[in-house]
Amino acid sequence: MQIYSAAPAARTRQIAGDVVAVVGIVLFVVLGVVVAGVVAALADVGRTVENAGSRLRSTLGDAAETLGGVPLVGKSASAPLQQASQVGDTFVDAGQRQQELIGHLSLTAGLVVSLVPIAVILVVWLRPRLRFVRRAAEVRGLSLTDGGLQLLAFRALATGDTAGLLRLSPNPVAAWSAGDDLEQRQLAEFALREAGVLR
């Protein structure tokens, strides 16, 4: 399998494109992680609310328990404190819900920031690279079959660069039609060079 063109200028462009694409992918992954971390830091507010609610519940619960031990008035005096301690549960639940929401939001933000640009890079960069590899393999395989060089010569006439064909022969169609082996080999090599298989 041929990954890079045999032509130095095309190979240099392909390598540069690969480097830019890989660096871009790495940068967007890092950016996604950073964004997820920044958003996740907002969960500290939820942890603060949860801890405050837990302390409130504990403090009021302890006070209710202490008052509950006072003879005659203990039970009636501790009841409001016991009910007030349940407010702490509300804060704990709210803090936990906020942390869960921020956790989901940070993951979503990180994925969107990284995956959308990476998808664009893959479409713009990977598709042409895969097309080159497939075309080079197809053309190389065709050149090794019986009659493959003649087909490549025809392919060069059908899809090749006109100026390049005219540099090979003043009338490349006539040379191909005459069945001249040398002309057909030159046309086939032209198709191989255009596919990046030959230099």
N, C-alpha and C positions, 0 to 999 in steps of 0.2 A: 504494500500500500504506500503510495506516494503522498506525503503530507504537504510538501513544499514544491514550488515550481523549480524546474531546472534552470530557468532564466534568472540570472543574478538580480536584476532590477525587480522582477515580480516576486522573487523569494524574499528580498529585503522588505518589500511592502507587506508581504504576508506575515513575516516575523514581527515587524513593527506593529501590525494590526493585532497579532496574537498577544504581544506584550501589553499594548494599551488595553485590550479587552480584559486580560487577566488582572491587571492592576486596577482597572475600573470595578471589576467584580469584587476584588478584595476590599477596595475602598468603600463600596456600598454595603458590604457585609459589616465592616467596622462601623460605618455611620449608623446602620440599623441597630447594632448593639449599643452604641452611644445613646441614640434616641430612646431606646427601650430603657436604658439605665436612668436617663434624665426623667422620663415619665414615671418610672418605678419609684423614684425618690419622693414623689408626691404621696406615696403610701405612708410616709412618716407621719403625716397628719392623722391618718386613720389609726396608726399605732398609738399616737398620743391620746386620741379620743378613747381608744380601747383601754389604755392603761389608766386614764383618769376615771373612767367608768368603773373599772375594777377596784381602784382605790376608794372611790366614793361608796361603792357597794360594801366593801370590806369595813370601812370606817363606820358607816351608819349601821351596819349589821352588828359590829362589835359594841357600838353605843347602845343599840336596842337590847342586846343580850345583857349588858351591864345594868341598864335600867330595869330590865325584866326581873332582876334579882332583888329589887327594892321591895320590901313588904308593903302591902296594901295598894300602892299606886303603880307598882312595877309593870303589870301587864297592860294597863291602860296607857301608861306613859311610853312604853316601848313600841306599841302598835304603830303610831305614826312614823317612828324612825324605821321600823321594819318595812313599812310601805315605801318610804322614801328611798330605802336601800335598793328597791327594785328599779328605780330610775337609773341606777348604775348599770343594770342589765341592758337597758335601752341604749346607753352610751357604748357599752361593750359591743352589742350587736351592730350598731351604726358604724363603729370603727372597723369591725371585721368586714362588713359589707363594702365599705370604702376601699379597704385593702384588696379585696377580691376584684372589685371593679377596676382599680388602678392596675392590678396585675394583668387582667385581660387587656386593658387599654394599652399598657406598655408593650405587651407581646404583639398586639395588632399594629401599633405604630411602628415598631421595629421591623416587622415583616413587610409592611407597605413601603417604608422608606428604603428597604434593601431590595425586595423582590421585584418591584415595578421597574426600577432602572436596570436591574440585572436581566429581566425578561427582554427589555428593549435592546440591551447589548447583545444578548444571545440571538435575537432576530436579525439585527443589523450585521453582526460579525460571524456567528456560527453557520448560518445558512449558506452564505457564499463560500465559506471554507469547506463545508461538507459537499457543496456542489462541485468545487474544484477537485476534491479527493475522488468523488464518484466519477467525474468526467475523465480525470487522468487514468483511473483504473480501467474505465471502459475503453478509452483510446489505446492504452497499452495492451489490453487484452485483444482488441481488434487487430492490432498490428501483428500479433503472433498467430493469427488464424490463416487458413488458406484463403487467398483472395483478399485478405485484410488490408494489404497495402493499396490495392486498387480501390477498395471502399474508402480508405482514408484519403486517397487522392481525389476521389469524387467529393468527399466531405469538404476537403479544402476548397474545391471549386464552388461548392454550394454555399458554404458559410464563411470562407476565409476573407481576409482583408484584401481588397482589390489591389491596392498599391503593392502589397507584398507579393501577391501572385504575379503581377506584371514584372516585378524584379526578377522572378524566376524564369519567365518566358514571355516574349511579346504576345503570344497567343496561347495561353495555358490550356484553353478548351480544346484547341486543335491538337496540341501535343498529347493531351489525355485521350482524345478520340482515336488518335493514331496508334495508341497502345505502346508508345515508346517507354521501355522499361525504366530508363534513366529519368525521363520526365515524370513518370508516375511515382518513382521513388522520391524524387525531389518534392513533388506535391504531397506525398504521404508524410515526408519529414516536416514539411511546412505545417501540416495538420497536427503532427506530434508536438512541434514547437509551440503552436498556438494553444495547445492543451496543457503546456508546461511540462511535458514528458521529456522533451529534448531541449538542450541548450541552444 
